[in-house]
Amino acid sequence: MLLKRLTEACGGPGQEDEVRDLIRAEVKDLADQVTTDALGNLIAVKKGTKAGPKVMIAAHMDEVALMIMGIEKNGLLKFSPIGGIDPRVLVAKTVVIGKNRVPGVIGSKPIHLQRPDERKKALTIEEMYIDIGVSKKEGAERLVNVGDLAYFTTEFAEIGPDKFKAKALDDRVGCAMLIDILKDSYQFPLYGVFTVQEEVGLRGAGTAAYQVQPDLALVLEGTTASDVPEIPEHKHATTVGKGPSLTVMDSSVIPDPRLVAKLMQLAEKHNIPVQYRRNTAGGTDAGKIQQSRQGVPVAVIALPCRYIHSPVAVGSQTDYDHAVKLVKLFLHSLEEEGGDI
């Protein structure tokens, strides 16, 4: 299964090679041209059969990860998060480190040795370490290097009648959707861009958009779902199972209202459930794409995911299918309407 292979691959910011190789193998026969730029973005081009708007669809390859920052005398590894990770979800989780997948466990002072006041506080990154089963610094140095990335070991699995769980749904769901979208034929030039380093500042999207010079762009994402106990419904950013979400504003972008309205109209016409993302925190590649060159009209279509940026997230297959269908309908509507938004 494509989403299983994508989520179980490891690729943190700046080290997306494994994910990029997997995606290249999937899209090489779907595109007329596949290239990789100096930063690592993978760009798959479908040239189309007629003149029309140059459309860019972006999804980022990188996932949040942990970078090894030091090796202690006893062989334990100190680390820093790469991307936004809540330290409270880390302790006792298993990881693999570097290209050789060195296994490790995130540890901390055991509860039996903690003072009463310490037990009332969440552990900080500084109080944790990764244990790879060695007892000396020299042994650890033979297995890992400072700068290696550590990844959660979660395996993809289908759960319940409609859901799946995995690490890195942000944004391997977007990558999988983009691959599915590239399987169709389109009359206009379509650029499928799998970007790098989104989690550390939307870096790849800016350089990719500068190269492509799109007339409009869509960003495919995995986004926060907060439909969990003790959060009132009116504060749910998105809800799993209620369809893909459309962003009206976040910390990086205010999408083009014409694109958002067009997507909503198509959803209503074809009975596709959609929802608005109601949380303005966080950002996406759309922020950098929008500001490229003379400016680019952008919109964001995202799959709601519970527990995002943690060792495991949960999404809906039905939401996924509806997102792919909506994007394809939008692209084919551009053909019918001569490229007008």
C-alpha positions as CSV (number, residue, x, y, z in Angstrom):
1,M,0.0,0.0,0.0
2,L,1.4,3.4,-1.0
3,L,0.5,5.2,2.2
4,K,2.1,2.5,4.3
5,R,5.4,2.7,2.4
6,L,5.4,6.4,2.5
7,T,4.7,6.7,6.2
8,E,7.1,4.0,7.2
9,A,9.9,5.6,5.2
10,C,12.2,8.0,7.2
11,G,12.9,11.5,6.0
12,G,13.4,14.5,8.3
13,P,14.1,18.1,7.2
14,G,17.2,18.1,5.0
15,Q,17.4,14.3,4.9
16,E,14.5,13.4,2.7
17,D,16.5,11.1,0.4
18,E,14.7,7.8,1.3
19,V,11.2,9.4,0.8
20,R,12.3,11.2,-2.4
21,D,13.6,7.9,-3.9
22,L,10.4,6.1,-3.1
23,I,8.3,8.9,-4.7
24,R,10.5,9.1,-7.8
25,A,9.9,5.5,-8.4
26,E,6.2,6.0,-8.2
27,V,6.0,9.1,-10.5
28,K,8.6,8.4,-13.1
29,D,6.1,6.8,-15.4
30,L,3.3,9.3,-14.6
31,A,5.2,12.5,-15.7
32,D,7.0,13.7,-18.8
33,Q,9.9,15.0,-16.8
34,V,11.1,14.4,-13.2
35,T,13.9,16.5,-11.7
36,T,15.5,17.2,-8.3
37,D,16.8,20.7,-7.5
38,A,19.8,21.7,-5.4
39,L,17.7,21.9,-2.2
40,G,16.2,18.5,-2.8
41,N,12.7,19.2,-4.1
42,L,11.3,16.6,-6.5
43,I,9.4,18.2,-9.4
44,A,7.3,16.0,-11.7
45,V,6.0,17.7,-14.8
46,K,3.0,16.7,-16.9
47,K,3.3,19.0,-20.0
48,G,-0.4,18.8,-21.0
49,T,-1.8,18.9,-24.5
50,K,-3.0,22.5,-24.7
51,A,-2.0,26.0,-23.5
52,G,-3.5,26.8,-20.2
53,P,-2.6,27.9,-16.7
54,K,0.6,26.5,-15.2
55,V,-0.6,24.7,-12.1
56,M,1.6,23.7,-9.2
57,I,0.5,21.2,-6.6
58,A,2.8,20.8,-3.6
59,A,3.1,18.4,-0.7
60,H,6.1,18.2,1.6
61,M,8.2,15.1,2.1
62,D,9.8,15.9,5.4
63,E,8.5,14.8,8.8
64,V,9.3,16.0,12.4
65,A,12.3,14.1,13.8
66,L,15.0,14.3,16.5
67,M,18.6,15.3,15.8
68,I,21.4,13.7,17.7
69,M,23.3,16.6,19.3
70,G,25.7,14.9,21.6
71,I,27.1,11.6,22.9
72,E,27.6,11.2,26.7
73,K,30.5,9.3,28.3
74,N,28.1,6.5,29.2
75,G,26.9,6.1,25.5
76,L,23.5,7.8,26.0
77,L,22.6,10.3,23.2
78,K,21.3,13.8,23.7
79,F,18.9,15.2,21.1
80,S,16.9,18.2,19.9
81,P,13.6,18.2,18.1
82,I,13.5,19.1,14.4
83,G,10.1,20.6,13.8
84,G,7.3,21.1,16.4
85,I,7.2,18.1,18.8
86,D,5.6,18.1,22.2
87,P,8.2,16.8,24.6
88,R,5.4,15.1,26.7
89,V,4.8,12.5,24.0
90,L,8.5,11.3,23.8
91,V,9.5,9.4,26.9
92,A,9.6,5.6,26.5
93,K,9.1,5.7,22.7
94,T,11.2,3.6,20.4
95,V,13.2,5.2,17.6
96,V,15.6,4.3,14.8
97,I,18.6,6.4,14.1
98,G,20.3,7.3,10.8
99,K,20.5,5.4,7.6
100,N,21.4,2.1,9.3
101,R,18.2,2.3,11.5
102,V,20.1,1.9,14.8
103,P,17.4,1.0,17.4
104,G,17.0,3.1,20.5
105,V,14.6,4.0,23.3
106,I,13.9,7.5,24.6
107,G,14.6,7.4,28.4
108,S,14.6,9.6,31.5
109,K,15.1,9.5,35.2
110,P,12.7,6.7,36.5
111,I,9.7,7.8,38.4
112,H,10.9,5.9,41.5
113,L,13.9,8.3,41.7
114,Q,12.0,11.5,41.1
115,R,11.2,13.9,43.8
116,P,7.5,14.6,44.5
117,D,7.7,18.0,42.9
118,E,9.4,16.5,39.8
119,R,6.5,14.1,39.3
120,K,4.1,17.0,38.9
121,K,6.0,18.5,35.9
122,A,6.3,17.3,32.3
123,L,9.7,16.2,31.4
124,T,11.8,18.6,29.3
125,I,14.0,17.6,26.3
126,E,17.0,18.3,28.5
127,E,15.9,15.6,30.9
128,M,15.7,12.9,28.2
129,Y,18.2,10.9,26.3
130,I,18.2,8.1,23.7
131,D,19.5,4.7,24.9
132,I,21.0,2.5,22.1
133,G,22.2,-0.2,24.4
134,V,25.9,0.6,24.7
135,S,27.8,1.6,27.9
136,K,30.5,3.9,26.6
137,K,30.8,6.8,24.3
138,E,33.2,4.9,21.9
139,G,30.6,2.2,21.4
140,A,27.9,4.8,20.5
141,E,30.3,6.6,18.1
142,R,30.7,3.4,16.1
143,L,26.9,3.3,15.5
144,V,25.7,6.9,15.3
145,N,27.0,10.4,14.5
146,V,26.1,13.8,15.8
147,G,23.7,15.2,13.2
148,D,22.0,11.9,12.5
149,L,18.2,12.0,12.8
150,A,16.1,9.7,15.0
151,Y,12.6,8.6,13.8
152,F,9.6,7.1,15.5
153,T,9.1,3.4,14.7
154,T,5.3,3.4,14.3
155,E,4.0,0.9,11.7
156,F,1.1,1.9,9.4
157,A,-2.1,0.0,10.2
158,E,-5.8,0.2,9.4
159,I,-7.9,0.6,12.5
160,G,-11.7,0.6,12.8
161,P,-13.9,0.5,9.7
162,D,-12.4,3.7,8.1
163,K,-9.3,4.9,9.9
164,F,-5.6,4.4,9.6
165,K,-2.7,5.2,12.0
166,A,0.9,6.0,11.2
167,K,3.7,8.3,11.9
168,A,4.4,11.2,9.5
169,L,0.8,11.6,8.2
170,D,2.0,15.2,8.0
171,D,2.6,15.2,5.2
172,R,2.9,11.8,3.6
173,V,-0.9,11.9,3.1
174,G,-0.3,14.9,0.9
175,C,2.4,13.1,-1.0
176,A,0.2,10.1,-1.5
177,M,-2.7,12.3,-2.7
178,L,-0.4,14.1,-5.1
179,I,0.8,10.8,-6.6
180,D,-2.8,9.7,-7.1
181,I,-3.7,13.0,-8.7
182,L,-0.7,12.6,-11.2
183,K,-2.3,9.4,-12.4
184,D,-4.9,11.4,-14.4
185,S,-4.3,13.3,-17.6
186,Y,-4.7,17.0,-17.8
187,Q,-4.7,19.4,-20.8
188,F,-2.7,22.2,-19.1
189,P,0.9,22.0,-17.7
190,L,0.8,20.5,-14.2
191,Y,3.8,20.5,-11.8
192,G,3.6,18.0,-9.0
193,V,6.2,19.3,-6.4
194,F,7.3,17.2,-3.5
195,T,9.0,19.8,-1.2
196,V,11.7,19.6,1.4
197,Q,12.2,21.3,4.8
198,E,8.6,22.4,5.3
199,E,8.8,21.6,9.0
200,V,11.6,24.0,9.7
201,G,10.4,27.1,7.8
202,L,8.7,26.2,4.5
203,R,12.1,26.4,2.8
204,G,11.8,24.1,-0.2
205,A,8.5,25.5,-1.4
206,G,9.9,28.9,-1.9
207,T,12.7,27.8,-4.1
208,A,10.4,25.4,-6.0
209,A,7.8,28.1,-6.7
210,Y,10.5,30.5,-7.9
211,Q,11.6,27.9,-10.5
212,V,8.1,26.7,-11.6
213,Q,6.6,30.2,-11.8
214,P,3.0,28.8,-11.5
215,D,-0.2,30.7,-12.4
216,L,-1.9,29.2,-9.4
217,A,-1.1,26.5,-6.7
218,L,-2.7,24.1,-4.4
219,V,-1.0,22.7,-1.3
220,L,-2.0,19.3,0.0
221,E,-1.4,18.8,3.8
222,G,-2.1,16.8,6.8
223,T,-3.6,19.1,9.4
224,T,-4.6,19.2,13.1
225,A,-7.8,17.5,14.2
226,S,-8.9,18.4,17.7
227,D,-12.1,16.3,17.9
228,V,-11.2,14.8,21.2
229,P,-12.7,14.9,24.7
230,E,-12.7,18.1,26.8
231,I,-12.3,20.3,23.7
232,P,-15.7,21.9,22.8
233,E,-16.9,21.4,19.2
234,H,-16.7,25.1,18.4
235,K,-12.9,24.9,19.1
236,H,-12.3,21.9,16.8
237,A,-9.7,23.0,14.2
238,T,-11.0,20.1,12.0
239,T,-12.8,16.8,12.7
240,V,-11.7,13.5,11.4
241,G,-14.4,11.9,9.2
242,K,-16.1,15.1,8.1
243,G,-14.2,15.5,4.9
244,P,-11.0,17.4,3.8
245,S,-10.5,20.9,5.2
246,L,-10.1,24.2,3.4
247,T,-7.9,26.9,5.0
248,V,-9.2,30.4,5.1
249,M,-6.3,31.7,7.2
250,D,-3.3,30.5,9.1
251,S,-0.1,32.0,10.4
252,S,1.6,31.8,7.0
253,V,-1.1,32.6,4.5
254,I,-4.6,33.9,3.6
255,P,-5.5,31.8,0.6
256,D,-7.1,33.3,-2.5
257,P,-10.8,33.6,-1.7
258,R,-11.7,32.8,-5.3
259,L,-9.9,29.4,-5.1
260,V,-11.5,28.6,-1.8
261,A,-14.9,29.5,-3.1
262,K,-14.4,27.5,-6.3
263,L,-13.4,24.4,-4.3
264,M,-16.4,24.8,-2.0
265,Q,-18.8,25.1,-5.0
266,L,-17.4,22.0,-6.5
267,A,-17.7,20.1,-3.2
268,E,-21.4,21.2,-2.9
269,K,-22.1,20.3,-6.5
270,H,-20.7,16.8,-6.2
271,N,-21.8,16.1,-2.7
272,I,-18.3,16.0,-1.3
273,P,-18.2,16.8,2.5
274,V,-15.7,19.5,3.3
275,Q,-15.0,21.6,6.3
276,Y,-13.2,24.9,7.1
277,R,-10.0,24.7,9.2
278,R,-10.8,26.9,12.1
279,N,-7.5,27.1,13.9
280,T,-5.2,29.8,12.6
281,A,-2.0,28.5,14.3
282,G,0.8,26.9,12.2
283,G,1.6,27.4,8.6
284,T,2.0,25.5,5.3
285,D,4.1,25.7,2.1
286,A,1.3,27.9,0.7
287,G,2.8,30.9,2.6
288,K,6.1,30.8,0.7
289,I,4.5,29.8,-2.7
290,Q,2.0,32.8,-2.4
291,Q,4.9,35.2,-2.0
292,S,7.0,33.9,-4.9
293,R,8.0,36.3,-7.7
294,Q,5.0,38.5,-8.5
295,G,2.7,36.5,-6.2
296,V,0.7,33.3,-6.7
297,P,-3.0,32.6,-6.0
298,V,-3.0,29.6,-3.5
299,A,-5.4,27.3,-1.7
300,V,-4.8,24.6,0.9
301,I,-6.6,21.3,1.0
302,A,-5.8,19.2,4.1
303,L,-6.6,15.8,5.6
304,P,-7.6,16.1,9.3
305,C,-5.3,14.0,11.5
306,R,-5.6,13.5,15.2
307,Y,-2.3,13.6,17.3
308,I,-0.3,15.2,14.5
309,H,3.4,15.7,15.1
310,S,3.5,12.8,17.5
311,P,4.8,9.2,17.3
312,V,1.4,8.2,15.8
313,A,-1.5,10.1,14.1
314,V,-4.9,8.9,12.9
315,G,-6.7,9.8,9.7
316,S,-9.7,8.7,7.7
317,Q,-9.6,6.8,4.4
318,T,-12.9,8.4,3.3
319,D,-11.6,11.9,4.0
320,Y,-8.5,11.0,1.9
321,D,-10.7,9.7,-1.0
322,H,-12.8,12.9,-0.9
323,A,-9.7,15.1,-1.0
324,V,-8.3,13.4,-4.1
325,K,-11.7,13.6,-5.8
326,L,-12.1,17.3,-5.0
327,V,-8.7,18.2,-6.4
328,K,-9.2,16.2,-9.6
329,L,-12.6,17.9,-10.1
330,F,-11.0,21.3,-9.6
331,L,-8.2,20.6,-12.1
332,H,-10.6,19.3,-14.7
333,S,-12.9,22.3,-14.1
334,L,-9.9,24.5,-15.2
335,E,-9.9,22.7,-18.5
336,E,-13.6,23.3,-19.0
337,E,-13.4,27.0,-18.1
338,G,-10.3,27.9,-20.0
339,G,-8.2,28.3,-17.0
340,D,-10.3,30.9,-15.2
341,I,-10.5,30.7,-11.5
